[in-house]
Amino acid sequence: MVLVLYSYRQLASDYIAILYQDYFQHRFQAKLSLANHATMLIDVLLIA
């Protein structure tokens, strides 16, 4: 009984960890792409 409860808790914490990781990764990628667009824009302005 305790083992089952523990495994459920472990599963839940793993799932939450994966969700958090996914969320932060997407946010980070979004910021990264925004930064890339900004640098591209600056490069274009410098060339022009």
PyMOL Python script that loads the backbone (N, CA, C, O; Angstrom):
from pymol import cmd

cmd.read_pdbstr("""\
ATOM      1  N   MET A   1       0.836  -1.212   0.000  1.00  0.00           N
ATOM      2  CA  MET A   1       0.000   0.000   0.000  1.00  0.00           C
ATOM      3  C   MET A   1       0.870   1.260   0.000  1.00  0.00           C
ATOM      4  O   MET A   1       0.652   2.179  -0.789  1.00  0.00           O
ATOM      5  N   VAL A   2       1.844   1.283   0.887  1.00  0.00           N
ATOM      6  CA  VAL A   2       2.734   2.439   0.977  1.00  0.00           C
ATOM      7  C   VAL A   2       3.554   2.568  -0.309  1.00  0.00           C
ATOM      8  O   VAL A   2       3.795   3.669  -0.805  1.00  0.00           O
ATOM      9  N   LEU A   3       3.968   1.432  -0.826  1.00  0.00           N
ATOM     10  CA  LEU A   3       4.767   1.405  -2.051  1.00  0.00           C
ATOM     11  C   LEU A   3       3.976   1.989  -3.226  1.00  0.00           C
ATOM     12  O   LEU A   3       4.509   2.768  -4.016  1.00  0.00           O
ATOM     13  N   VAL A   4       2.710   1.607  -3.331  1.00  0.00           N
ATOM     14  CA  VAL A   4       1.837   2.109  -4.395  1.00  0.00           C
ATOM     15  C   VAL A   4       1.671   3.615  -4.269  1.00  0.00           C
ATOM     16  O   VAL A   4       1.736   4.340  -5.262  1.00  0.00           O
ATOM     17  N   LEU A   5       1.458   4.077  -3.054  1.00  0.00           N
ATOM     18  CA  LEU A   5       1.299   5.502  -2.785  1.00  0.00           C
ATOM     19  C   LEU A   5       2.574   6.257  -3.165  1.00  0.00           C
ATOM     20  O   LEU A   5       2.527   7.332  -3.763  1.00  0.00           O
ATOM     21  N   TYR A   6       3.708   5.667  -2.804  1.00  0.00           N
ATOM     22  CA  TYR A   6       4.996   6.291  -3.106  1.00  0.00           C
ATOM     23  C   TYR A   6       5.222   6.376  -4.613  1.00  0.00           C
ATOM     24  O   TYR A   6       5.665   7.404  -5.127  1.00  0.00           O
ATOM     25  N   SER A   7       4.915   5.288  -5.313  1.00  0.00           N
ATOM     26  CA  SER A   7       5.122   5.275  -6.761  1.00  0.00           C
ATOM     27  C   SER A   7       4.209   6.294  -7.450  1.00  0.00           C
ATOM     28  O   SER A   7       4.612   6.937  -8.419  1.00  0.00           O
ATOM     29  N   TYR A   8       2.993   6.438  -6.951  1.00  0.00           N
ATOM     30  CA  TYR A   8       2.079   7.448  -7.509  1.00  0.00           C
ATOM     31  C   TYR A   8       2.644   8.847  -7.303  1.00  0.00           C
ATOM     32  O   TYR A   8       2.593   9.691  -8.197  1.00  0.00           O
ATOM     33  N   ARG A   9       3.187   9.078  -6.104  1.00  0.00           N
ATOM     34  CA  ARG A   9       3.768  10.380  -5.803  1.00  0.00           C
ATOM     35  C   ARG A   9       4.975  10.643  -6.698  1.00  0.00           C
ATOM     36  O   ARG A   9       5.165  11.752  -7.196  1.00  0.00           O
ATOM     37  N   GLN A  10       5.781   9.610  -6.894  1.00  0.00           N
ATOM     38  CA  GLN A  10       6.965   9.713  -7.742  1.00  0.00           C
ATOM     39  C   GLN A  10       6.556  10.049  -9.167  1.00  0.00           C
ATOM     40  O   GLN A  10       7.152  10.911  -9.814  1.00  0.00           O
ATOM     41  N   LEU A  11       5.537   9.361  -9.641  1.00  0.00           N
ATOM     42  CA  LEU A  11       5.025   9.566 -11.000  1.00  0.00           C
ATOM     43  C   LEU A  11       4.523  11.000 -11.156  1.00  0.00           C
ATOM     44  O   LEU A  11       4.805  11.666 -12.153  1.00  0.00           O
ATOM     45  N   ALA A  12       3.775  11.462 -10.156  1.00  0.00           N
ATOM     46  CA  ALA A  12       3.225  12.824 -10.193  1.00  0.00           C
ATOM     47  C   ALA A  12       4.346  13.855 -10.210  1.00  0.00           C
ATOM     48  O   ALA A  12       4.292  14.818 -10.976  1.00  0.00           O
ATOM     49  N   SER A  13       5.361  13.661  -9.374  1.00  0.00           N
ATOM     50  CA  SER A  13       6.465  14.626  -9.315  1.00  0.00           C
ATOM     51  C   SER A  13       7.256  14.623 -10.616  1.00  0.00           C
ATOM     52  O   SER A  13       7.699  15.672 -11.083  1.00  0.00           O
ATOM     53  N   ASP A  14       7.430  13.437 -11.201  1.00  0.00           N
ATOM     54  CA  ASP A  14       8.116  13.344 -12.494  1.00  0.00           C
ATOM     55  C   ASP A  14       7.341  14.089 -13.568  1.00  0.00           C
ATOM     56  O   ASP A  14       7.918  14.819 -14.374  1.00  0.00           O
ATOM     57  N   TYR A  15       6.028  13.898 -13.570  1.00  0.00           N
ATOM     58  CA  TYR A  15       5.153  14.538 -14.560  1.00  0.00           C
ATOM     59  C   TYR A  15       5.209  16.049 -14.426  1.00  0.00           C
ATOM     60  O   TYR A  15       5.298  16.771 -15.419  1.00  0.00           O
ATOM     61  N   ILE A  16       5.156  16.524 -13.170  1.00  0.00           N
ATOM     62  CA  ILE A  16       5.215  17.963 -12.911  1.00  0.00           C
ATOM     63  C   ILE A  16       6.563  18.520 -13.364  1.00  0.00           C
ATOM     64  O   ILE A  16       6.639  19.599 -13.951  1.00  0.00           O
ATOM     65  N   ALA A  17       7.624  17.762 -13.080  1.00  0.00           N
ATOM     66  CA  ALA A  17       8.970  18.186 -13.480  1.00  0.00           C
ATOM     67  C   ALA A  17       9.056  18.310 -15.005  1.00  0.00           C
ATOM     68  O   ALA A  17       9.631  19.265 -15.527  1.00  0.00           O
ATOM     69  N   ILE A  18       8.483  17.341 -15.702  1.00  0.00           N
ATOM     70  CA  ILE A  18       8.490  17.357 -17.169  1.00  0.00           C
ATOM     71  C   ILE A  18       7.708  18.564 -17.685  1.00  0.00           C
ATOM     72  O   ILE A  18       8.142  19.244 -18.614  1.00  0.00           O
ATOM     73  N   LEU A  19       6.553  18.822 -17.074  1.00  0.00           N
ATOM     74  CA  LEU A  19       5.736  19.959 -17.491  1.00  0.00           C
ATOM     75  C   LEU A  19       6.480  21.275 -17.293  1.00  0.00           C
ATOM     76  O   LEU A  19       6.490  22.138 -18.171  1.00  0.00           O
ATOM     77  N   TYR A  20       7.108  21.414 -16.111  1.00  0.00           N
ATOM     78  CA  TYR A  20       7.858  22.628 -15.827  1.00  0.00           C
ATOM     79  C   TYR A  20       8.995  22.809 -16.823  1.00  0.00           C
ATOM     80  O   TYR A  20       9.222  23.903 -17.340  1.00  0.00           O
ATOM     81  N   GLN A  21       9.713  21.702 -17.083  1.00  0.00           N
ATOM     82  CA  GLN A  21      10.839  21.731 -18.005  1.00  0.00           C
ATOM     83  C   GLN A  21      10.375  22.187 -19.389  1.00  0.00           C
ATOM     84  O   GLN A  21      10.993  23.040 -20.027  1.00  0.00           O
ATOM     85  N   ASP A  22       9.274  21.595 -19.825  1.00  0.00           N
ATOM     86  CA  ASP A  22       8.702  21.907 -21.130  1.00  0.00           C
ATOM     87  C   ASP A  22       8.341  23.386 -21.211  1.00  0.00           C
ATOM     88  O   ASP A  22       8.650  24.065 -22.190  1.00  0.00           O
ATOM     89  N   TYR A  23       7.668  23.877 -20.145  1.00  0.00           N
ATOM     90  CA  TYR A  23       7.211  25.265 -20.097  1.00  0.00           C
ATOM     91  C   TYR A  23       8.395  26.227 -20.176  1.00  0.00           C
ATOM     92  O   TYR A  23       8.392  27.172 -20.965  1.00  0.00           O
ATOM     93  N   PHE A  24       9.410  25.966 -19.341  1.00  0.00           N
ATOM     94  CA  PHE A  24      10.564  26.860 -19.318  1.00  0.00           C
ATOM     95  C   PHE A  24      11.363  26.793 -20.606  1.00  0.00           C
ATOM     96  O   PHE A  24      11.898  27.798 -21.075  1.00  0.00           O
ATOM     97  N   GLN A  25      11.438  25.584 -21.178  1.00  0.00           N
ATOM     98  CA  GLN A  25      12.162  25.420 -22.433  1.00  0.00           C
ATOM     99  C   GLN A  25      11.491  26.228 -23.536  1.00  0.00           C
ATOM    100  O   GLN A  25      12.161  26.894 -24.326  1.00  0.00           O
ATOM    101  N   HIS A  26      10.153  26.165 -23.586  1.00  0.00           N
ATOM    102  CA  HIS A  26       9.425  26.922 -24.603  1.00  0.00           C
ATOM    103  C   HIS A  26       9.594  28.415 -24.404  1.00  0.00           C
ATOM    104  O   HIS A  26       9.760  29.162 -25.368  1.00  0.00           O
ATOM    105  N   ARG A  27       9.552  28.856 -23.143  1.00  0.00           N
ATOM    106  CA  ARG A  27       9.738  30.277 -22.865  1.00  0.00           C
ATOM    107  C   ARG A  27      11.132  30.719 -23.275  1.00  0.00           C
ATOM    108  O   ARG A  27      11.319  31.785 -23.862  1.00  0.00           O
ATOM    109  N   PHE A  28      12.114  29.869 -22.951  1.00  0.00           N
ATOM    110  CA  PHE A  28      13.502  30.180 -23.285  1.00  0.00           C
ATOM    111  C   PHE A  28      13.691  30.256 -24.795  1.00  0.00           C
ATOM    112  O   PHE A  28      14.357  31.158 -25.303  1.00  0.00           O
ATOM    113  N   GLN A  29      13.098  29.304 -25.505  1.00  0.00           N
ATOM    114  CA  GLN A  29      13.194  29.284 -26.966  1.00  0.00           C
ATOM    115  C   GLN A  29      12.533  30.517 -27.563  1.00  0.00           C
ATOM    116  O   GLN A  29      13.029  31.082 -28.537  1.00  0.00           O
ATOM    117  N   ALA A  30      11.415  30.932 -26.983  1.00  0.00           N
ATOM    118  CA  ALA A  30      10.717  32.110 -27.472  1.00  0.00           C
ATOM    119  C   ALA A  30      11.593  33.354 -27.290  1.00  0.00           C
ATOM    120  O   ALA A  30      11.687  34.193 -28.185  1.00  0.00           O
ATOM    121  N   LYS A  31      12.229  33.460 -26.123  1.00  0.00           N
ATOM    122  CA  LYS A  31      13.113  34.593 -25.862  1.00  0.00           C
ATOM    123  C   LYS A  31      14.301  34.563 -26.804  1.00  0.00           C
ATOM    124  O   LYS A  31      14.744  35.595 -27.306  1.00  0.00           O
ATOM    125  N   LEU A  32      14.812  33.352 -27.036  1.00  0.00           N
ATOM    126  CA  LEU A  32      15.963  33.183 -27.911  1.00  0.00           C
ATOM    127  C   LEU A  32      15.627  33.610 -29.335  1.00  0.00           C
ATOM    128  O   LEU A  32      16.414  34.305 -29.978  1.00  0.00           O
ATOM    129  N   SER A  33      14.463  33.198 -29.828  1.00  0.00           N
ATOM    130  CA  SER A  33      14.063  33.547 -31.192  1.00  0.00           C
ATOM    131  C   SER A  33      13.814  35.054 -31.299  1.00  0.00           C
ATOM    132  O   SER A  33      14.101  35.671 -32.324  1.00  0.00           O
ATOM    133  N   LEU A  34      13.277  35.634 -30.224  1.00  0.00           N
ATOM    134  CA  LEU A  34      13.044  37.077 -30.196  1.00  0.00           C
ATOM    135  C   LEU A  34      14.383  37.814 -30.277  1.00  0.00           C
ATOM    136  O   LEU A  34      14.518  38.805 -30.996  1.00  0.00           O
ATOM    137  N   ALA A  35      15.365  37.315 -29.532  1.00  0.00           N
ATOM    138  CA  ALA A  35      16.707  37.902 -29.542  1.00  0.00           C
ATOM    139  C   ALA A  35      17.331  37.767 -30.927  1.00  0.00           C
ATOM    140  O   ALA A  35      17.970  38.697 -31.418  1.00  0.00           O
ATOM    141  N   ASN A  36      17.145  36.609 -31.554  1.00  0.00           N
ATOM    142  CA  ASN A  36      17.677  36.388 -32.898  1.00  0.00           C
ATOM    143  C   ASN A  36      17.062  37.360 -33.898  1.00  0.00           C
ATOM    144  O   ASN A  36      17.757  37.912 -34.751  1.00  0.00           O
ATOM    145  N   HIS A  37      15.752  37.563 -33.784  1.00  0.00           N
ATOM    146  CA  HIS A  37      15.070  38.503 -34.678  1.00  0.00           C
ATOM    147  C   HIS A  37      15.599  39.919 -34.461  1.00  0.00           C
ATOM    148  O   HIS A  37      15.805  40.671 -35.414  1.00  0.00           O
ATOM    149  N   ALA A  38      15.813  40.269 -33.198  1.00  0.00           N
ATOM    150  CA  ALA A  38      16.324  41.603 -32.883  1.00  0.00           C
ATOM    151  C   ALA A  38      17.708  41.802 -33.481  1.00  0.00           C
ATOM    152  O   ALA A  38      17.986  42.849 -34.067  1.00  0.00           O
ATOM    153  N   THR A  39      18.581  40.805 -33.337  1.00  0.00           N
ATOM    154  CA  THR A  39      19.940  40.933 -33.889  1.00  0.00           C
ATOM    155  C   THR A  39      19.910  40.986 -35.407  1.00  0.00           C
ATOM    156  O   THR A  39      20.689  41.718 -36.018  1.00  0.00           O
ATOM    157  N   MET A  40      19.014  40.214 -36.024  1.00  0.00           N
ATOM    158  CA  MET A  40      18.879  40.252 -37.481  1.00  0.00           C
ATOM    159  C   MET A  40      18.427  41.634 -37.931  1.00  0.00           C
ATOM    160  O   MET A  40      18.918  42.167 -38.927  1.00  0.00           O
ATOM    161  N   LEU A  41      17.493  42.204 -37.189  1.00  0.00           N
ATOM    162  CA  LEU A  41      16.982  43.529 -37.515  1.00  0.00           C
ATOM    163  C   LEU A  41      18.100  44.560 -37.401  1.00  0.00           C
ATOM    164  O   LEU A  41      18.235  45.440 -38.252  1.00  0.00           O
ATOM    165  N   ILE A  42      18.899  44.445 -36.345  1.00  0.00           N
ATOM    166  CA  ILE A  42      20.023  45.372 -36.137  1.00  0.00           C
ATOM    167  C   ILE A  42      21.037  45.217 -37.265  1.00  0.00           C
ATOM    168  O   ILE A  42      21.564  46.205 -37.775  1.00  0.00           O
ATOM    169  N   ASP A  43      21.309  43.950 -37.657  1.00  0.00           N
ATOM    170  CA  ASP A  43      22.241  43.699 -38.767  1.00  0.00           C
ATOM    171  C   ASP A  43      21.740  44.353 -40.048  1.00  0.00           C
ATOM    172  O   ASP A  43      22.513  44.975 -40.777  1.00  0.00           O
ATOM    173  N   VAL A  44      20.454  44.212 -40.317  1.00  0.00           N
ATOM    174  CA  VAL A  44      19.859  44.802 -41.521  1.00  0.00           C
ATOM    175  C   VAL A  44      19.982  46.329 -41.478  1.00  0.00           C
ATOM    176  O   VAL A  44      20.311  46.965 -42.480  1.00  0.00           O
ATOM    177  N   LEU A  45      19.715  46.901 -40.308  1.00  0.00           N
ATOM    178  CA  LEU A  45      19.819  48.348 -40.161  1.00  0.00           C
ATOM    179  C   LEU A  45      21.257  48.821 -40.352  1.00  0.00           C
ATOM    180  O   LEU A  45      21.496  49.860 -40.966  1.00  0.00           O
ATOM    181  N   LEU A  46      22.220  48.049 -39.820  1.00  0.00           N
ATOM    182  CA  LEU A  46      23.630  48.406 -39.961  1.00  0.00           C
ATOM    183  C   LEU A  46      24.074  48.314 -41.411  1.00  0.00           C
ATOM    184  O   LEU A  46      24.845  49.147 -41.885  1.00  0.00           O
ATOM    185  N   ILE A  47      23.584  47.297 -42.113  1.00  0.00           N
ATOM    186  CA  ILE A  47      23.937  47.123 -43.528  1.00  0.00           C
ATOM    187  C   ILE A  47      23.324  48.262 -44.356  1.00  0.00           C
ATOM    188  O   ILE A  47      23.981  48.828 -45.230  1.00  0.00           O
ATOM    189  N   ALA A  48      22.073  48.585 -44.072  1.00  0.00           N
ATOM    190  CA  ALA A  48      21.380  49.654 -44.771  1.00  0.00           C
ATOM    191  C   ALA A  48      21.983  50.992 -44.325  1.00  0.00           C
ATOM    192  O   ALA A  48      21.552  52.048 -44.787  1.00  0.00           O
TER     193      ALA A  48
END
""", "prot")
cmd.dss("prot")
cmd.show_as("cartoon", "prot")
cmd.util.cbc("prot")
cmd.orient("prot")
